[in-house]
Amino acid sequence: MYNNTLTAEEIAEMADKGDDITHFLSKPEKGYAEKVKKLHNNNVCKTTIDFSLDMVEDIDSVASQLNLNRQAVIIMVMKEFLIRNRLSENITNMQNFSLQGIMSQS
């Protein structure tokens, strides 16, 4: 069996020596794997983004005005950007298609 009264430093030393310390680690909360699985089944991917402090303050200001949280504002702005970008690409493709038709008639 193992000793539960080891300090964090002693456990770290054991890990550094290559000893198995998994029995000292806490287990994830019950249902954690199912929650992660459910997120991925709904095509949701968790990501981390680094923002400057100025940007975070600006985002928080907008979030406060809209009575939303920071994450909701970031998602909303990114979605709007992606929609506009997609529309812009579609318009450009349609213009190119029209120009090709005009050029082929000449």
Backbone as a printed PyTorch tensor [residue, N CA C, xyz], in Angstrom:
tensor([[[  0.8360,  -1.1900,   0.0000],
         [  0.0000,   0.0000,   0.0000],
         [  0.8740,   1.2440,   0.0000]],

        [[  0.2980,   2.3970,  -0.0100],
         [  1.0480,   3.6400,  -0.0690],
         [  0.6990,   4.5150,   1.1200]],

        [[  1.5570,   5.5020,   1.3480],
         [  1.3980,   6.4010,   2.4790],
         [  0.6540,   7.6510,   2.0270]],

        [[ -0.5120,   7.9310,   2.6120],
         [ -1.3180,   9.0990,   2.2410],
         [ -0.8250,  10.3800,   2.9000]],

        [[  0.1910,  10.3000,   3.7540],
         [  0.6320,  11.4890,   4.4710],
         [  1.8580,  12.1460,   3.8430]],

        [[  2.1700,  11.7930,   2.6140],
         [  3.3080,  12.4140,   1.9400],
         [  2.9770,  13.8570,   1.5730]],

        [[  4.0060,  14.6900,   1.5760],
         [  3.8110,  16.0800,   1.1610],
         [  3.8480,  16.1600,  -0.3610]],

        [[  3.4240,  17.2960,  -0.8770],
         [  3.4450,  17.5040,  -2.3230],
         [  4.8780,  17.4170,  -2.8540]],

        [[  5.8310,  17.9330,  -2.0880],
         [  7.2330,  17.8940,  -2.5010],
         [  7.7250,  16.4510,  -2.5950]],

        [[  7.3370,  15.6140,  -1.6210],
         [  7.7540,  14.2110,  -1.6350],
         [  7.1440,  13.4690,  -2.8280]],

        [[  5.9030,  13.7650,  -3.1230],
         [  5.2490,  13.1400,  -4.2810],
         [  5.9280,  13.6110,  -5.5650]],

        [[  6.2740,  14.9010,  -5.6340],
         [  6.9630,  15.4360,  -6.8150],
         [  8.3130,  14.7620,  -6.9940]],

        [[  9.0220,  14.5290,  -5.8970],
         [ 10.3120,  13.8310,  -5.9740],
         [ 10.1200,  12.4110,  -6.4990]],

        [[  9.0580,  11.7440,  -6.0370],
         [  8.7740,  10.3920,  -6.5330],
         [  8.5360,  10.4290,  -8.0460]],

        [[  7.7770,  11.4230,  -8.5020],
         [  7.4880,  11.5470,  -9.9300],
         [  8.7690,  11.8080, -10.7120]],

        [[  9.6410,  12.6520, -10.1510],
         [ 10.9120,  12.9450, -10.8090],
         [ 11.7730,  11.6950, -10.9590]],

        [[ 11.6620,  10.7830,  -9.9780],
         [ 12.4300,   9.5300, -10.0340],
         [ 11.7790,   8.5150, -10.9740]],

        [[ 10.5740,   8.8130, -11.4390],
         [  9.8820,   7.9040, -12.3540],
         [  8.9400,   6.9420, -11.6590]],

        [[  8.7090,   7.1480, -10.3550],
         [  7.7780,   6.2820,  -9.6150],
         [  6.3440,   6.5600, -10.0530]],

        [[  5.4840,   5.5580,  -9.9190],
         [  4.0700,   5.7120, -10.2430],
         [  3.3850,   6.4730,  -9.1180]],

        [[  2.8490,   7.6440,  -9.4320],
         [  2.1730,   8.4610,  -8.4060],
         [  0.6900,   8.6200,  -8.7030]],

        [[  0.1630,   7.8490,  -9.6380],
         [ -1.2260,   8.0320, -10.0440],
         [ -2.2020,   7.8340,  -8.8940]],

        [[ -1.8570,   6.9880,  -7.9350],
         [ -2.7720,   6.7590,  -6.8110],
         [ -2.8530,   7.9610,  -5.8800]],

        [[ -1.9400,   8.9410,  -6.0300],
         [ -2.0070,  10.1660,  -5.2330],
         [ -2.8630,  11.2410,  -5.9090]],

        [[ -3.1530,  11.0450,  -7.1670],
         [ -3.9010,  12.0520,  -7.9180],
         [ -5.3900,  11.8870,  -7.6920]],

        [[ -6.0970,  13.0010,  -7.6580],
         [ -7.5430,  12.9250,  -7.4700],
         [ -8.1940,  12.4800,  -8.7720]],

        [[ -9.3220,  11.8230,  -8.6280],
         [-10.0590,  11.3560,  -9.7930],
         [-10.9600,  12.4910, -10.2840]],

        [[-11.1850,  12.5520, -11.6050],
         [-12.1030,  13.5770, -12.1170],
         [-13.5000,  13.3790, -11.5250]],

        [[-14.2540,  14.4550, -11.4910],
         [-15.6100,  14.3650, -10.9530],
         [-16.4280,  13.3410, -11.7320]],

        [[-17.3710,  12.7510, -11.0670],
         [-18.2080,  11.7450, -11.7070],
         [-18.9670,  12.3810, -12.8680]],

        [[-18.9390,  11.7130, -14.0070],
         [-19.6380,  12.2120, -15.1770],
         [-18.8050,  13.1350, -16.0450]],

        [[-17.5420,  13.3910, -15.6490],
         [-16.6960,  14.3110, -16.4170],
         [-16.5110,  13.8300, -17.8550]],

        [[-16.2040,  12.5540, -18.0180],
         [-15.9810,  12.0110, -19.3690],
         [-17.2350,  12.1580, -20.2250]],

        [[-18.3910,  11.9630, -19.6220],
         [-19.6330,  12.0930, -20.3770],
         [-19.8570,  13.5390, -20.8050]],

        [[-19.4870,  14.4910, -19.9200],
         [-19.6420,  15.9040, -20.2670],
         [-18.7450,  16.2570, -21.4450]],

        [[-17.4970,  15.8060, -21.4120],
         [-16.5660,  16.0820, -22.5010],
         [-17.0670,  15.4370, -23.7830]],

        [[-17.5340,  14.2010, -23.6710],
         [-18.0480,  13.4840, -24.8380],
         [-19.2480,  14.2270, -25.4290]],

        [[-20.1340,  14.7130, -24.5590],
         [-21.3170,  15.4260, -25.0210],
         [-20.9210,  16.7060, -25.7610]],

        [[-19.9210,  17.4240, -25.2420],
         [-19.4600,  18.6350, -25.9180],
         [-18.9910,  18.3160, -27.3290]],

        [[-18.1950,  17.2660, -27.4580],
         [-17.6600,  16.9310, -28.7730],
         [-18.7370,  16.3690, -29.6950]],

        [[-19.7450,  15.7200, -29.1290],
         [-20.8420,  15.2240, -29.9590],
         [-21.6530,  16.3670, -30.5390]],

        [[-21.6590,  17.5110, -29.8740],
         [-22.3980,  18.6800, -30.3610],
         [-21.5010,  19.6070, -31.1730]],

        [[-20.3680,  19.0930, -31.6260],
         [-19.4220,  19.8660, -32.4270],
         [-18.9690,  21.1450, -31.7310]],

        [[-18.7570,  21.0660, -30.4330],
         [-18.2380,  22.1900, -29.6650],
         [-16.8130,  21.8440, -29.2620]],

        [[-15.9140,  22.7750, -29.4650],
         [-14.5160,  22.5570, -29.1240],
         [-14.0720,  23.6680, -28.1810]],

        [[-13.5260,  23.2940, -27.0580],
         [-13.0510,  24.2820, -26.0950],
         [-11.6760,  24.7630, -26.5250]],

        [[-11.4460,  26.0700, -26.4500],
         [-10.1610,  26.6320, -26.8460],
         [ -9.7720,  27.7340, -25.8750]],

        [[ -8.5030,  28.0720, -25.8810],
         [ -7.9910,  29.1480, -25.0380],
         [ -7.3970,  30.2120, -25.9430]],

        [[ -7.7410,  31.4590, -25.6840],
         [ -7.2340,  32.5780, -26.4820],
         [ -6.6330,  33.5960, -25.5350]],

        [[ -5.4650,  34.1090, -25.9000],
         [ -4.8190,  35.1510, -25.1040],
         [ -5.1660,  36.5160, -25.6890]],

        [[ -5.6820,  37.4090, -24.8540],
         [ -5.9990,  38.7730, -25.2510],
         [ -5.1680,  39.7260, -24.4030]],

        [[ -4.8840,  40.8960, -24.9460],
         [ -4.2230,  41.9260, -24.1470],
         [ -5.2200,  42.4300, -23.0990]],

        [[ -4.7060,  43.0210, -22.0530],
         [ -5.5690,  43.5460, -20.9880],
         [ -6.5230,  44.6040, -21.5440]],

        [[ -6.0370,  45.4420, -22.4620],
         [ -6.9030,  46.4670, -23.0750],
         [ -8.0840,  45.8390, -23.7930]],

        [[ -7.8130,  44.7650, -24.5430],
         [ -8.8970,  44.0920, -25.2810],
         [ -9.9100,  43.4850, -24.3210]],

        [[ -9.4200,  42.8670, -23.2560],
         [-10.3260,  42.2550, -22.2800],
         [-11.2040,  43.3200, -21.6400]],

        [[-10.6250,  44.4520, -21.3250],
         [-11.4140,  45.5410, -20.7340],
         [-12.4760,  46.0330, -21.7210]],

        [[-12.1030,  46.1490, -22.9980],
         [-13.0780,  46.5660, -24.0140],
         [-14.1890,  45.5350, -24.1750]],

        [[-13.8100,  44.2700, -24.2080],
         [-14.8000,  43.1850, -24.3340],
         [-15.7330,  43.1940, -23.1310]],

        [[-15.1590,  43.3600, -21.9440],
         [-15.9790,  43.3800, -20.7300],
         [-16.9270,  44.5750, -20.7110]],

        [[-16.4800,  45.6950, -21.2490],
         [-17.3350,  46.8790, -21.3120],
         [-18.5390,  46.6200, -22.2190]],

        [[-18.2700,  46.0300, -23.3850],
         [-19.3690,  45.6920, -24.3100],
         [-20.2860,  44.6610, -23.6700]],

        [[-19.6910,  43.6680, -23.0210],
         [-20.4820,  42.6160, -22.3780],
         [-21.4100,  43.2090, -21.3250]],

        [[-20.8940,  44.1480, -20.5670],
         [-21.7090,  44.7920, -19.5300],
         [-22.8700,  45.5620, -20.1480]],

        [[-22.6060,  46.2790, -21.2370],
         [-23.6530,  47.0440, -21.9080],
         [-24.7430,  46.1320, -22.4730]],

        [[-24.3250,  44.9530, -22.9520],
         [-25.2860,  44.0220, -23.5530],
         [-25.8540,  43.0320, -22.5390]],

        [[-25.3780,  43.1330, -21.2930],
         [-25.7920,  42.2170, -20.2350],
         [-25.5020,  40.7600, -20.6230]],

        [[-24.2980,  40.5590, -21.1680],
         [-23.8300,  39.2330, -21.5470],
         [-22.5130,  38.9610, -20.8460]],

        [[-22.0590,  37.7200, -20.9190],
         [-20.7380,  37.4450, -20.3810],
         [-19.6980,  37.5970, -21.4850]],

        [[-18.4350,  37.6110, -21.0930],
         [-17.3310,  37.8200, -22.0310],
         [-17.3440,  36.7880, -23.1610]],

        [[-17.5430,  35.5280, -22.8130],
         [-17.5310,  34.4650, -23.8160],
         [-18.6160,  34.6800, -24.8710]],

        [[-19.7950,  35.0840, -24.4330],
         [-20.9000,  35.3070, -25.3730],
         [-20.5650,  36.4270, -26.3500]],

        [[-19.9220,  37.4840, -25.8680],
         [-19.5490,  38.5980, -26.7440],
         [-18.5160,  38.1460, -27.7680]],

        [[-17.5180,  37.4010, -27.3170],
         [-16.4790,  36.9250, -28.2300],
         [-17.0900,  36.0160, -29.2950]],

        [[-17.9590,  35.1160, -28.8970],
         [-18.6020,  34.2110, -29.8530],
         [-19.4500,  35.0030, -30.8420]],

        [[-20.2050,  35.9690, -30.3410],
         [-21.0770,  36.7710, -31.1920],
         [-20.2540,  37.5460, -32.2280]],

        [[-19.1760,  38.1720, -31.8040],
         [-18.3460,  38.9610, -32.7140],
         [-17.6670,  38.0580, -33.7360]],

        [[-17.1560,  36.9150, -33.3020],
         [-16.5020,  35.9930, -34.2310],
         [-17.4970,  35.4500, -35.2580]],

        [[-18.6870,  35.1260, -34.8070],
         [-19.7050,  34.6090, -35.7290],
         [-20.0590,  35.6660, -36.7670]],

        [[-20.2300,  36.9130, -36.3300],
         [-20.5410,  37.9970, -37.2670],
         [-19.4070,  38.1660, -38.2810]],

        [[-18.1640,  38.1160, -37.8100],
         [-17.0200,  38.2270, -38.7130],
         [-17.0280,  37.1010, -39.7460]],

        [[-17.2520,  35.8740, -39.2910],
         [-17.2390,  34.7290, -40.1990],
         [-18.3630,  34.8130, -41.2280]],

        [[-19.5450,  35.2740, -40.8050],
         [-20.6720,  35.4280, -41.7390],
         [-20.3360,  36.4870, -42.7840]],

        [[-19.8090,  37.6320, -42.3360],
         [-19.4610,  38.7000, -43.2850],
         [-18.3740,  38.2270, -44.2510]],

        [[-17.3970,  37.5050, -43.7340],
         [-16.3150,  37.0000, -44.5730],
         [-16.8640,  36.0240, -45.6170]],

        [[-17.7670,  35.1560, -45.1970],
         [-18.3670,  34.1860, -46.1150],
         [-19.2030,  34.9030, -47.1790]],

        [[-19.9750,  35.9200, -46.7830],
         [-20.7650,  36.6920, -47.7450],
         [-19.8550,  37.4030, -48.7400]],

        [[-18.7700,  37.9580, -48.2280],
         [-17.8180,  38.6500, -49.0880],
         [-17.2140,  37.6940, -50.1050]],

        [[-16.8570,  36.4900, -49.6690],
         [-16.3150,  35.4900, -50.5860],
         [-17.3510,  35.0950, -51.6330]],

        [[-18.6010,  34.9280, -51.2140],
         [-19.6680,  34.5660, -52.1560],
         [-19.8890,  35.6660, -53.1940]],

        [[-19.8660,  36.9120, -52.7620],
         [-20.0480,  38.0360, -53.6860],
         [-18.8980,  38.0740, -54.6820]],

        [[-17.6830,  37.8870, -54.1840],
         [-16.5130,  37.8780, -55.0700],
         [-16.6140,  36.7390, -56.0690]],

        [[-17.0180,  35.5730, -55.6170],
         [-17.1780,  34.4290, -56.5300],
         [-18.2410,  34.7020, -57.5820]],

        [[-19.3640,  35.3320, -57.1700],
         [-20.4270,  35.6480, -58.1340],
         [-19.9350,  36.6760, -59.1380]],

        [[-19.1700,  37.6760, -58.6840],
         [-18.6440,  38.6910, -59.6000],
         [-17.6850,  38.0470, -60.5950]],

        [[-16.8320,  37.1590, -60.1130],
         [-15.8960,  36.4740, -61.0080],
         [-16.6490,  35.6230, -62.0220]],

        [[-17.6940,  34.9590, -61.5630],
         [-18.5050,  34.1360, -62.4580],
         [-19.1590,  34.9990, -63.5400]],

        [[-19.7010,  36.1580, -63.1310],
         [-20.3350,  37.0800, -64.0820],
         [-19.3150,  37.6150, -65.0750]],

        [[-18.1320,  37.9710, -64.6080],
         [-17.0980,  38.4680, -65.5000],
         [-16.6680,  37.4090, -66.5090]],

        [[-16.6030,  36.1700, -66.0590],
         [-16.2310,  35.0850, -66.9610],
         [-17.2930,  34.9250, -68.0650]],

        [[-18.5480,  35.0670, -67.6900],
         [-19.6320,  34.9730, -68.6670],
         [-19.5640,  36.0960, -69.6780]],

        [[-19.2680,  37.3090, -69.2100],
         [-19.1620,  38.4610, -70.1100],
         [-17.9700,  38.2980, -71.0410]],

        [[-16.8600,  37.8300, -70.4840],
         [-15.6400,  37.6480, -71.2870],
         [-15.8260,  36.5810, -72.3390]],

        [[-16.5660,  35.5250, -72.0320],
         [-16.7600,  34.4280, -72.9830],
         [-17.7120,  34.8490, -74.1230]],

        [[-18.5730,  35.8530, -73.8660],
         [-19.4990,  36.3290, -74.8920],
         [-18.8120,  37.2580, -75.8780]],

        [[-17.6920,  37.8350, -75.4930],
         [-16.9940,  38.8100, -76.3490],
         [-16.3200,  38.1560, -77.5190]]])
